[in-house]
């Protein structure tokens, strides 16, 4: 199955998530279901737009069904289409020790600490 996240392609094999193959009749979205989906997504859709939305959602489901027919048994799961290595840095203690400079623009302070409103009673 393929999907996109933050602009990078993500390939995942069906075995990774143990997704059973889709069998049975092809799914389609009727106007009633399109209205329900729009309501759940909090999208304002007029009655005139419902047939087009239902057709578009059915096309998306058809594409997903088409993807489920692919054999991905030999595909290694990826988190990115490009091999990357996490960049790191040394975890070192810096000089610190300048609370007056750090807190200079703080709206409120309590000694050498930021004062924040209480959020939990």
N, C-alpha and C positions, 0 to 999 in steps of 0.2 A: 504494500500500500504506500502511496506517496502523499505527502502533504507539505505545506510550507509553514514556516514559523520564522518570524523576524527576518524575512527575505532570504533565508537559506533553505535549501531543499533538505528534507528529512526522509530518508528511506528506512522503513522498518519492515522486518519480515513478519509474516502472519504468526509464525511460531513464537516470536518474542512475546506477544501479548495473548497467545493462544486464541486467536480469533477463528471461529469455525467458518468454513466456506459458506457463502450465501447460496441457499438453494430455494427453489420454489419460484412463484411468479414474480415478475419484475414489479418493483414498487412504483407507484405513481401518486402524485399529490392532487387531490381534488380541491375545489374552491373552499369547501368547509374546513379542510385541514390547513390550507394556506391561510385562512382567516385566523385559525387557532395559533398557528406558528407566528403570525404577525403580532397577535395579541401577546403571546408569551415573550416575544422579542421586543415588545413595546414599540412596534413600528406602525405608524399610521398608514393604513392602506384603504383606499376608497373601493367601493364595490366595482367600479369600472376597471381598477387595476388588478383585481383578484385573478381573473383568468390568466393574465400575463405572468403574475407571480407564481401561480400553480404550475404553469408550463415550465417556468425557469427552475423551480424547485424540483420538478420531475426530471428535468435534464441533468441537474446536479446529481440526483440519486442514480440516474442511469450511468453517469460517468463513474461514480463510486462503485456501482455494480460491475462495470467494465474493469476497473482496477482490481476487484476481488478475484477476477479470473486469471490474473498473472501468477506465474509460479515464482515465488520469492524464497523458496526453500534454501537456495544457495547464496542468498544475499545477506551480507553481514550488516547488522544494525548500525546506523550512523547517527551522529548528532549534528553533523555538518557535511556539506558536500565537498568541503575542502579540509584536508588533514591539517589540524592545528595543534599547537602545543600551548598549554597554559603558561602565560608569562608570570613570573613570580619575582619577588624581591626579598632581600634579606630581612628577617624580622629582628631589627636592632632597636635598642633604646635610643631615642633622640635626646637632645639636650633638655627640652621641656623647662619646667621651673619658671615660667613667665605668666602666672595667673592674671596679673594686672593687664598685660597685653592681650591675652586671650579673651578676657571678659570686658574689654574696653567698650565694645559695641553691644553688650548684652542688655536687653530691656530691663531685666531684674537679676540681681545676684544675691547670694547668701554666703558671706565670707568669700572663699575662693571657688565657689560653685555657681553654676547656672541655677536660677530659681525658675521653676516651671509650675504652671497651675496643676492642681490635683485633679486627676481624671478618674480615679477610682475611689469610691467612698468606702 
